[in-house]
Amino acid sequence: MVKKIWWKITAVLLITYSLIGGLLFDVPRLPILNESIRNLYYHVPMWFSMVVMMTISMICAIQYLRRPSFLSDAHSVAFAKTGMLFGCLGIITGMIWAKFTWGEYWSGDPKQNASAIALLIYAAYFLLRSSFSEEQQRNRLSAIYNIFAFAAYIPLIFVLPRLTDSLHPGNGGNPGFNAYDLDSKLRLVFYPTVVGWILLGVWLASLEARIQLIRYKRSV
């Protein structure tokens, strides 16, 4: 029993640690960012978590196409839903951060626009699934779409913003956070937070997949 829940306990402990450490630990005083740099503990880990969730969703979609099964499809959908949740949270926390540092919630920054487009692409994935009543056809077509959506998602998030001028750190000639003199306290909170949010995302997706499985068994 302990072996099955240790990673869930770890997720709770890391998230709790990040919430406490994010509020109490000192942060480096950087121009413009000031106290808003604490949002680094939330905004960036949520996007990292989204990338991991969408990657797992795509892998499950490939598994379904190779060997169709209800569990592969259920996990693919569950991880996509969780990825969308983290993506929306990432957009919201990013908009709040942009208001304090750039002066407005939405400035049309290339990475903001690309992130919004990526979320819309995955929103279409769920619309596609709702358009078919026949189970095997729905699962197969949505799995194919999932793979192509992921192939478009990666360039939108990681490649295109770097090719144009951007206000985001690490894009458009702006130095990334690693180029700044960040103290060890910020890193001590940031990295455990990333792990904690990813584990929480896997937990949520697993629960969603189990709920789908229960509904499926009750319907057959």
N, C-alpha and C positions, 0 to 999 in steps of 0.2 A: 504493500500500500504506500509506504513511504517513497519507494522508488518512482511511483506514478505521480506523486504530487510535489516532489522536491523542486521541480522547475517552476511550478505554480507559486509555491512559497517564495522562491527566489524572485519571481516577478513582482510579487506584492512588496517584498522587502526593498527591492531596488527602486520601485516607484515611490515608496514611502521615503526612502533615503533621498531621492532626487527632489521631492517636494520640500523636505526639511532643509536639505543642503542648499537648494536653490534660493531659499528665503534667508537663511542665516549666514552662509559663507560669504566672505568678502569677494568682490569681483574687481578686475582691473579697470581703471578709469580711462576709457578710450574716448577720444573726441567724438561728439555727437551721440554716440551710443549710450555712454554713462550707465545708469541703472538698467536701461532697457536691454542690455546685453544678457540679462538673466533669461530673456526669452529664448536664448540659445538652447536652454535646457528643455524646451518644449517644442518650438517650431522645427528645428533641425531633426531631432529624434523622431518626430512624427513622420517627416518625409522619408527618413531612412526606413522606418517601419513600413511605410506604404510600398517602397521599392521591394522590400523582402516579401510582403504579402502578395504583391502582384507577380513576383517571380515564382513563388510557390504555386499560385493559381495557374500560371502558364504551364508549369511542369505537370500539374495534375491534369490539365487539358490535353497535354501530349500523351500522358498515360491513358487517358480515356480513349483517344483516337487509336492507340496501339492495342489496347485491351479494354473495350467498353465495360464499365461497371458503374453501378449507382454511386458507390463510395467515391470514385474518382471524380465524377461530375459534382457530387455534393461538396467535396472539399474544394474543387475549383471555384465553385460559386461562393462558398463560405469565405475563402481567402480573398476573393475579389471584393466581396461586400466589406470585409474588414479593411482592405486596402483603401476602398473609397471613403470609409469613415475616417481613417488617418489622413487621407488626402484633403478632405474637407476641413478637418481640424488644423492641418498644416496651412491651408489657405487662410483660415480665420486668424490664426496666431500670426501669420505673416502680414496680414493686413493691419493688425493692431501694431505690430512692430514698425511697419512702413509709416503709419501715422505719426509715430514719435520721432522717427529718424529721417523720413523723406518728406514729411509734411502733409501727406494725404494717404488715404487707405488704398487707393488704386491709382497708380501713376502710368499704367500702360507699359511697365517694364517688361522686356522680352521674356524673362523667366516667369513673371506673373502670368502673362498671356499664355505662354507655353504650358504652364501648370493647369490653367483653366481648360485649355483645349484637351489636355490629357485626361482630365476628369470627365469631360463631355464624351470623349471616346469610350471610356468605360461605362458611362451612363447609358450609352447606346447599346452596350453589351446586355444590360438588364432589359432594355426595351426589346431587343431581339429575342431574348428568351421568352418574354411574355407574348410574343407574336405567334408562337407555335403551340398547338395543343397536343400534337403527336410527340411522345416523349423522346424516342430515339432520334428523330429528325431535329428536334430542339436541342438536345444535348450535343449532337455531332456538329451542327452549324455554329452553335455558341462556342464550342471548343475551338473550332477553326478561327472564328472571329477573335477569340481570346488571344491566340497566338499572334495574329496580325496586329491586334491592339497593343500588345506588349512590344512588338517590333517597332511600332510608331511611337510608343510612350518613351522609350529610352532616348532616342535622338531629341525628342521635344524637351526632355528634362535636363539632359546632360550635355548634348552636343550643340544644338542651335543657339542657346543663350550665350555660349562661349564664343560664337562667331560674330556677335554684334555687341554694341555698347550696352552695358547693363549696370545698374546700381548695386546688384548683389555682390557680396564679397566673392572673389575667385572667378568673376566673369567680366568680360569686356575690359580687361586691363586692371580691374580693381583687385588688390591683394586679398587672398583668403585669410581666414582667421589664424591659420598657422603662421602667417607672416608677421603677425603682431606679437608683442611680448605678453603672452597670456600666462598667468601664474598657475601653479600646480593645483590650487583649490578649484579653479574653474574646470580643469581637466578631470579632477577627482569626482566631480558631479556629472560632467557631460557624458563620459564614456559609460559609466554604470546606468545612466538614464537611457542611453540608446539600447543597451541590452534589455533593460527592464521593459521598455515599450514594445520591443520586438517579441519578447516572451508573452507579454499581455496580449498582443495581437494574435499570436499562435493559439493562445488559450481561448480567446473570443471566437476565432474561426473554428476551433475544434468543437466548441459548444454549439455553434450554428450548424455544423455538419451533423452532429448528433441529433439535433432537433429535426433536421430534414430526414434523417434515417428513421426516427421514430414515426414521423408523419407518413413516410413511405410504407413502413411495415403495417401501420394501422389501416392504410388504404387498400392493401392487397389481401 
